[in-house]
Amino acid sequence: MFDTSRLKNFPELPGVYQMKDAKGDVLYVGKAKDLKARIRQYFQGSDERAQIPYLLQHVHEIDCTITRSEKEALLLEQALIQRFKPHYNILLKDDKSQLKIVLTKHAFPRLELLRSKDAEKGLYQSTSFSSPRLARDMFDLTAKVFQLRQCSDPEFKRRTRPCILYHIKKCTAPCVGYISEKEYSERVSKAIRMLKGDVQSYLVEIKQEMGERSDKNEFEMALALRKRKEILETFIERCQVESVRGVRSCDVIGFWVSGHTFAFSTLRYREGKLQDSATSISESWSTTDEAITDFLLQFYRKTSVIGSPQEILLPFAFEGFEEVQDYIREELHISAQMKVPSVGSKKELIRIANENAKSALSTSVEEEGIRLQLLSQVQEKLKLWQIPKRIDCFDSSHLGGSDNVMACVSFLDGKPFKQGYRTLAVKNAAKGDDYGMLKEAIYRRYKDVEARDLPDLIVVDGGKGQLNAAMQGTLLTLASECDMVSIAKEEGRHDKGLTKELLFKAPHADEIRLNPTDPVLLFLQTVRDEAHRFVIQFQKKKRLKRTLHSQLDGIAGIGPARKKLLLKAFGSVEAIRKATVKEVIAKTKLPENVARGLLYALQGKTD
């Protein structure tokens, strides 16, 4: 569950926020004029949408990206929704109904306004518009300014005289030869240029004509021209958001440092639009030059899901600049040019990226202080002999006495420490023996661990019985180095701090009662819930593996090695069942008679 004390650390700036679960999966993407105020509304009950209570139950992290404006936040929000398909973004998962302006491939291209799902590849397709009204206004403006045909190809061929659009000056009647192909092509080129955002020259012309019409007292025409001007200005603002001047495909690297902690922010623009953002914080570097060199090499070794950039914009030059540039090009095969902009819109993008890095670092430092304060409270209220910087938590799972498993999760400085996660298949304890499973798991987990690598606190899910079993599994060294507590759900309930839960502390199983809303109890429940999630996940995988293998047992010619080969090639027994003999042979090189026997056993027939 998300710690609401962190809300004060969010920036009061426009941007986009991503709500994530304990696994880091994106649950919801939203935009805001003021990120801090908007996110706070969720936890104050101001947002009354039906899905919000269910969403908040699963939120563990909220990441923010600062943008230049509210409109850029809107466009980034839509891009992230399309990329991650968050479960709680109900209405915006599919943009196939958004409008686009299209110019077809033809000697005299046709101007069309189509839904994205209907738009076919042609001479030109605009990006999806942020509102249908803006799309229709821009289509109408393009038709009036350039007078391109809108009729279908069959109608174009059979026309013998101009249609009504020619008479109202929305078409040049290419169907009857009133305009040459060359002149029409020039109009098409200008239209494409305007639709891509180069509208300033046309705006100047409209302003001049508007003034002339007013001088002649042609106020109705001047009013119509003013409407066109407003549409153009709205479109210019949109283009400045979507396509930053001079920016097509680039990664913008922001940087901030505080003491020995370095923060990097990456804004990824593709086709002029902000498509993705990421932040990285580390204390592992000693100098700024070392930090930015290592960051760039590590970042670009990863496979990009949105394509390689043409430029990498950096906040400053550094020692080894040319060497890093050569390595990225030659070894990583990314033909991007690294630049340090000094003026203009690219310099402004660097400023925004730096602001993101600063915000991420500030939030991280604040949260570190909050976590340390919380761990101090854990020590005080549980009467531990040291601050529990490293906490291990154990939980068990089985299904009717079968598939007995244990899992251990680890928290370091109040955060999940994935390197310390462990799963154990129970070997010696009897089926369904929770106490025996716990005793075995703790003994096996720490029997070969040196004293300096032991946790400060061990938490077990359960009551006095589980705590006693855990103590029996501890070694002498472990018992002298670690505190141990158990956390028991009231009457087996499991609803995250809304009930009274009991804590028992070793060695005498002393009972500790905490308020249901106490931050210490909420934190320990978070640790326990993570252990519960992890062990259930492991138990399901183990059961699925056993089930899959059991379906292949007893089939002639299919032994352990071929089972493994088949599951690796097809992923599941169901996929094998749907395959043909030829597909099985092609993917696994099994003899034909074995492949036919396999499919006969699974399908009851062969092809």
N, C-alpha and C positions, 0 to 999 in steps of 0.2 A: 504494500500500500504506500502511496506517495506521502512523504513527510511535508505537511503544509507549512512548517516553519521555514521551508526553503523559498516560499513565494516572494519574500521580501527581496530576494536576490535577482529577480527577473528584470530586464530592462524596460523602461517606460518609453518604448519606441515602436514604430510599425514593424511588422514582420510576420513570420510563420512559426507555429509551434507543432511539434510532433509528440503525441502521447504514446509511450511504449510500455510493454509489459515486462515481467521479470526476465524473459528471454531476450529482450531487445527488439521484439517484433513491433512494428508500428500499428497501433490500434486506431488512432484518429489523427487527422491533420486539419489544422484550422489556421485562420489568419486573424490579425488584430491590428487596430490603429495604435493601441497601447497594450503590449504583450502582458505586462504585469497586471493591469486592471482586468483584462479579459480572462486570463487564467485563474485569477482569484475568484471570479464569478462562479466558476464550476464548483468550488468548495464552499461557497456561501449560500448555495441553493438558489442562486438567481436564474440559472438556466433550467427551465422546466421541461425540456424535451424528454420524451419517455426513455430514450436509451442512455441518458447521462448517468443515472445511479448504477447501472450495470457496467458502464464504461469505467467509472471511478473505482470500482471494486478491483479492477485489474491493472490500474495505472501504477507503475513503479518509477518511471523516469519521464521527464518532459524536457525535450531539447528545443531551443529557440534559434532562429536565424533572423537577424536584423536585415531589413530591406530598405531601399531608398524611398519608397512611397507605398501607400496602401494598394495602389494598382499593381505594383510589382509583387506585393505580397499575395494578391489574388491570383496572379499568373503562376507564381511559384507553388501556391497551394494546389492549383489544378494539376501542375506537372507532377507533384509528389503523390497526389491521389491516383493519378494514372499509373505511376510507377509501383507504388506499394499496395494498391487496392485495399485500404484499411477497412476492417470489419464494420466500424461504426460510422464511416462516411457513407450514409445511406443513399443520398441523392446524386452525388457527383462521381460515382465510379465509372460511368460511361459517358464519353463526350461525343458519341456518334450522332447525337441530334444537334450538335452545334453547327452554325452556318459558316460556309466558306464562299468566297468569290472565285469563280473558275473561268479560265479562258481555254477553249478547246483547241486541239490541233487541227488546223484547217487552213486553206489558202486565205480565207476570211474568218478568223476565229470568232466563235460565238461567246458572248458574255453571259454567264449563268450564276445564279445564286442557289447553292445546293446544300443539303445536309451532308455532314462529313461521311456518313455511311454510303451516300449515293455518289460522292465525288470520285470520278475516275481520274487517272493520271492524264494530264493534258499539257498544254503549253505552259500554263501557270495555275497554281493553287495558292490562295492566300492562307495564312494561319487562321485557326478558328477564332472568331470574334468573341470578346468577353460578354457581349449582350446581343440578342437578335435585332434590337432596334438599331444599334450602331452598324451592324452588318447590312441591314436593308438601306439605311441612310447612305452608307458608303457605296453600295451598289447603284443606288439612284444617282448619286453624284457622279460616279464614273460614267454612267450611261449618258448623263447630260453633258459632261465636259468633253467626252471623246466620241460619243455617238456611235458605239459599236453595236453590231447586230445582236438580237436576242432570239430570233426565230430558229426553229429546228432545221436540221440539214435537209430533210425532205421538202419542207415548206420553202426553204431558200432556193432549191432547184426549180420548183414549179412557179415561182413568182414571175409575173409579167409586168407588174406595176408596183410602186412603193406602197408599203402599209402605213397605218396611222402613225407609227413611231417616227417615220421620216417627217411627217407634217408637223409633229410637235417637237421636232429637233432633238430626238433621242436616238436617231439612226441616220446613217449616210446613204442608205439604200444600195449596198454593194450587190444585192440580188439582181438589180436591173442595170448594173454598170455605171451608177452615178459617181463612183469613186474608184480610182485605180488600186490595184493590189499593192503597189509600192506605197502610196499615200496611206492606205488603210493599215499597212504594216507599221508605218511610223506612228500612227495613233495607238496601235496595240503596244508598241515599245514604251511610249510615254505613259500609257495606262498602267503597265506593269511596274514602271519606275515609281509612279505615284502610290500604287498599292503596297509597294515595299517601303514606303515612308518618305520618298523624295517629293514632298508636296509644297515646299516653301515657294518655289517659283510660281505655281498655280495660285497660291494664296495671295501673292503680290498682285497678280493679274486681276483676281477677283476684287481685291480692295480698291484698285484703281478704277475698275468698271463701276463699283458700287458708288464711288465718289462722283463719277460722271453722271450716273443715273439720278443721283440726288440733286445735282446742279440743274438737271433738265426737268426737275419735279416729277420724275418717273418713280414715285415712292413705292409703288407695288413691286416693280422690278427690283428696286434697291433692297426691299424687305426680303425678297426671294434670294438675292445675292448674299444678304447678311446671314440667312439661314445656311446657305452653302458654306460661307466662311466659318460659321460656328461648327458645322460638321467637320470641316477640314481641320480646325484647331483641336477638336476632340480627337480626331484621328492622329494628329501630330503628337498629342500627349500620349496616346496609346503606343505609338511607334517608338517614342522615346523610352517608354517602359519596356516594351518587348525587345527592341533592337537598339541597344546603347550605341550612340554614334561612333562608328569606327570599330565596333566590336561584333564579330561574327561567332567564332568558336574559340573560347579561351578559358583558362583556369586562372583565377585571381587568388593569390596567396596573401593572407593577412598574418601579422605577427605581433605578439605582445610578450613582455617578460616582466616578472616580478621576483626579485631575488634570484634564486636558482631554478625557478619554475618557468618553463617556456610554453607558450600557447600558439598554435597555428590554426588558421581558419582558411578553408578553401571554398570559393564560390565558383561553380562550374556553369559557364554560359555556352549554350549550343544554339546555333542559328540566331544569335542575338538575344536569346531568352535564358533567364536563370533557371536551370534545370535541377540543380542539386547543391547541397552544402554539407560541409563536415568540419568538425573541430578535433584537435588533438592536443593533449596536454602531457608534459613529461618533465621530470627532474633529472633525467639521465645524462644530460649534456653539461659541459663545463663552459663552453663559449658560444656566442651567437653564431659564428661561422660554422662550428661543428653542428649546432642544432639545425640550421637551415639546410646544410648539406645532407645530413642523415635523414631529415624529414622528406626532402625531395626524392631521394633515392628509394626510401621505403614506400612512399606514397605511389610513385609511378611504377614500382615493381608489381603492384596489384593490378589485376585486370580491370579495365574501366568498363562499366556497364553502359555508358552513354557515349562511347567513342573518344578518340584521342583529340586533344586540342590543337589548334594551329599556333597559339601563343600561350606562354606561361608568364603572367604578369607578377613581378616580385616587388616587395616594398623597398629593397635596397640591394646593392651589389655586395658580394662577399668573396673571401679568399677561396679560390678553386672554382669560380663561376664558370670559366670556359671548360674545365674538366668535367663538371657536372653536366653542362650542356652537351658535350660530346658523348658522354656515357648514355644519357637519355636517348640521344639520336641513334647511336651505333649499337648499343647493347640491348636497349629496351625497344628499339624500332619505333620511337615516337618522334615524328619529324616536326616538333614544335620548337619555336624560337623563344628563348627566355629574354624578357625585357624588363627594364625598370622605368616605368613611365614617370615623367616629371611634371607634366601639365595635362589639362583636358579631362575628358570623361573617363579615361583609363585610370588617371590619378585618383579620381573620385571613387572608382570601384575599389582601389587599394585602400582608401580611407574607410569605406564600408566594411571591407574584409578585416581591417585592423580593429574596427569597432566590435565585430563579432568575436575576434580572438580575445579582446580585452574583456568583453562581457562573459565569455566562457571561463576565462581565468579567474575573474572576480567571483563568479558563482562557485567555481571549484574551491577557491580558498575559503570562502564563507562556509561552504558545506563541510569542508574538512574541519573547521573550527566547531561547527555544530555537532559533527560526528564524535569528535574528541570529547566535547561536553557531555554528550549522551553516554559515551562509554564510561565517563567518570561517574555519572549517575548510576549506571549498572553496577559499578564497583561498590558504590556507597549503599545502595538499597539491597544488594544481595550479600553485602559484607564479604566481598572478595579480598584476597590479600594483595592483588595487583590489578591495574587497569586491564581489562580483557581485550587487548589489541587483536589477538588471534582467537577466534571462536570456532569450534567444530560442533556440528549438530548431527545426530544419528536418528534414522527412522527405518522402520521395517515394513515389508509388504509381502503378502502371499495370497493365493487364491484357493480357498478351501483346503489349506494345508500343502498345496503344491506351489512350485515356482517360488520357494522361499528366498528372498533377497534382502540385503541391507544396503543402505547408502549413507554416505557422509558428505555434508557440504561444509565449506569453510568460508568464514568471513574475516577479512583483514582490514583493520581500521574502520570497521563498520560497513564495509562493502563486500559483495560476493567476490571470493578469491578462487577463480575457476581451476587454477593449478592444484588446489587442495581438494577438489572434489574426487570422491572415490565410490566405486560400486563393488559389492561383494556378493557372490553367490554362496549361500550358506552350505557348508559341507558336513558339519558334525551335529548340529542341533536337530532335535526331532521335529517332524512336520508340525507347524502351527505353534511351536514353542517360542513365544516372543522373548521370554527371558533368556533362554539359551541362545537364541539368535543374536541378541544384543551383547551378551557376554562374549560370544565368539567373535563378533565383528570388532569390538573395541580391542580385544587382545590381538587380533590379526592386523588391525590398522596401525598399532603403535609398537609392535614387538621389535621391529628393526629400526625404529626412529630414535635418533639421538636426542638427548635432553633439550638441547637448544632449539630443536625443531618442533617441540611439543606445543600444543595450544595453551592459551592462558585459561580458557574455560571450555568445558565440554557440556553440551546441552543434549538431553535425550527426551524424546516424546513419550510421555507417560507419567505415571505416579510413583509412589514409593517402591512398588515392586520392580519397575524398570530401573529406578535409580540404584537399588540394591544389586540388581543383576549387572549393571554397568560397573559398579564398584568392584564386583567379583572378577570382572574381566580386566581390570586395570593392573598394571605392573607396579612394583614398588616405586620405581622412578616416577612413573606417571602420577601415582597417588600423592607424592610429595611435591610435584611441580604444578599440578593443575587443580583448579576448582571444578566442581561438577554440580549441575542442577538438573532437575527434570521439570517439565511443564505439562500439567494435566488439564485437559479440556473438561469443563463442567458437564457431567452426564454425557460425555462423548460428543458434545457439540463442538462445532468448528466454524465460528463466525467472527473471527478477527477482532477480538477485544470487546465485543458487545456483551459478553457474559463474564462472570467471575471465574477466573482460572487460578489454579493453585500452583505454586512453585515449591519444590522441595530441594533442600541443599544438603550435599554430603558434608561430613560422613554420617551424621545422625538423622538424616532426612527431616531437618528442621523445616517447618512450614512457613512460607512467606506469602502474604496476601498483598496484592497491589490493586489499585483502582483500575477498573476496566479501560479507562482512557489514559492511564499513565504511559508516558513515552517509553519507559523501560519495558513495560509489558508489551506494548505494541511492537517494539523492536525485536524482542525475543520471539514474538509470534511470527514476525516476518522471517526470521531465521528458521523457525520450525516449519513454516509453510513452504519455504524453499526446499528444505530437506524432504518434505512430503511430496512436493512436485517431482523432485529428482528421482526419488525411489519408485514412485508410480510409473514414471517414464521408463525407467530401467526394467521394471517388472513386466510392462507391456511389451517391450522389445524382446525380452527373453521368452515370454509366452508365445509371441508371434513367430519367433525363430523356431521354437519347438513345434508349433502347429504346422508351419511350412514344411519342415523336415519330415514330420510324421506323414504327411500326404504323399511324400515321395518314397517312403519306406515300403519295402516288399515288391517294388517294381523291378523286374528282371533287368540286369545290366546297369542298374543305377545304384552305385555305392556312394560312400561319403565324398569322395573326390568329385564325382559327377554331379552330386547334389549341389555342392558348392559352386561348380562351374555353371550349372543351369540357373541357380538363383542369382549369380553375378551377371549372367547374360540377360536374363529377363526381368529380374527384380522381384517377381512373385510367382506363385503357383498359378494364379489366375491368368497371368500373362502367358505362361507356358501353355495352359489349357486352350487359349485362343489362337495359338500359333499353328502353322502348318508344318508338315514334315520337312519341307525344304527350308523353312526358316530356322527350325531347330538344328538341322545339319549345318546350315551356313554360319550360325552363331556359335555353335559348340563343337563342331567337327565330330559329332557322335556318328557311329555306324548307322546306316539306314534302318536296319532291323531293330536296333535299340530305340531309335527315334520313333519308329512306328509303334513299338510296344509301349513306349512312354505315353504317347498321345492316346492310344487305345485304352490304357489304364485310366487316364484323366478324363477323356471325352467319351469313351465307349465306342469310338469310331476313328478312322483315319481318312485323310483326303486322297 
